[in-house]
Amino acid sequence: MGNVAVINADEFAQKVENDKELTLVDFYADWCGPCKMIAPVLEQLSETYSDQINIVKLDADAHPEVLAKYGVRGLPTLMIFKDGAPHATKVGAQPKSAIEEFVKEAI
């Protein structure tokens, strides 16, 4: 997988909700074509911005309770967390330039 770690619900609480670091969460599913399309982009961005933002993935099918908590209704959903709270959200596959701009705006 590379630099983007797949986390579970317990790790989500620890690495996202209880962390002061800036974190982008990719809510995805293995069956989701658009999710697969943006995965390489997230890998590239995780390398480029590794000192400014953490990027992690959460399997929507395995952890529906997390999706419900944050109102995630479509996949992929990219959500940036600041100080453990949702800061910005993008839903659906986006071109690299749009995802990179989304990240830059949060940094």
Solvent accessible surface area in square Angstrom, and as a share of the most:
residue,aa,sasa,rsa
1,M,147,0.66
2,G,68,0.66
3,N,87,0.44
4,V,2,0.01
5,A,47,0.37
6,V,73,0.42
7,I,5,0.03
8,N,62,0.32
9,A,26,0.20
10,D,115,0.60
11,E,55,0.25
12,F,2,0.01
13,A,36,0.28
14,Q,122,0.54
15,K,82,0.35
16,V,2,0.01
17,E,42,0.19
18,N,120,0.61
19,D,39,0.20
20,K,154,0.65
21,E,99,0.44
22,L,25,0.13
23,T,1,0.01
24,L,0,0.00
25,V,0,0.00
26,D,0,0.00
27,F,0,0.00
28,Y,23,0.09
29,A,1,0.00
30,D,98,0.51
31,W,172,0.60
32,C,5,0.03
33,G,38,0.36
34,P,57,0.36
35,C,4,0.02
36,K,128,0.54
37,M,135,0.60
38,I,3,0.01
39,A,27,0.21
40,P,74,0.47
41,V,22,0.12
42,L,1,0.00
43,E,34,0.15
44,Q,87,0.38
45,L,2,0.01
46,S,7,0.04
47,E,111,0.50
48,T,87,0.51
49,Y,23,0.09
50,S,76,0.49
51,D,123,0.64
52,Q,85,0.38
53,I,6,0.03
54,N,55,0.28
55,I,9,0.05
56,V,13,0.07
57,K,9,0.04
58,L,0,0.00
59,D,29,0.15
60,A,7,0.05
61,D,90,0.47
62,A,62,0.48
63,H,30,0.13
64,P,81,0.51
65,E,96,0.43
66,V,11,0.06
67,L,22,0.11
68,A,81,0.63
69,K,133,0.56
70,Y,43,0.16
71,G,47,0.46
72,V,15,0.09
73,R,231,0.84
74,G,24,0.23
75,L,41,0.20
76,P,0,0.00
77,T,2,0.01
78,L,0,0.00
79,M,8,0.04
80,I,0,0.00
81,F,0,0.00
82,K,76,0.32
83,D,95,0.49
84,G,13,0.12
85,A,51,0.39
86,P,70,0.44
87,H,94,0.42
88,A,33,0.26
89,T,69,0.40
90,K,58,0.25
91,V,87,0.50
92,G,21,0.20
93,A,41,0.32
94,Q,48,0.21
95,P,90,0.56
96,K,87,0.37
97,S,81,0.53
98,A,27,0.21
99,I,0,0.00
100,E,41,0.18
101,E,87,0.39
102,F,14,0.06
103,V,0,0.00
104,K,101,0.43
105,E,126,0.57
106,A,3,0.02
107,I,81,0.41
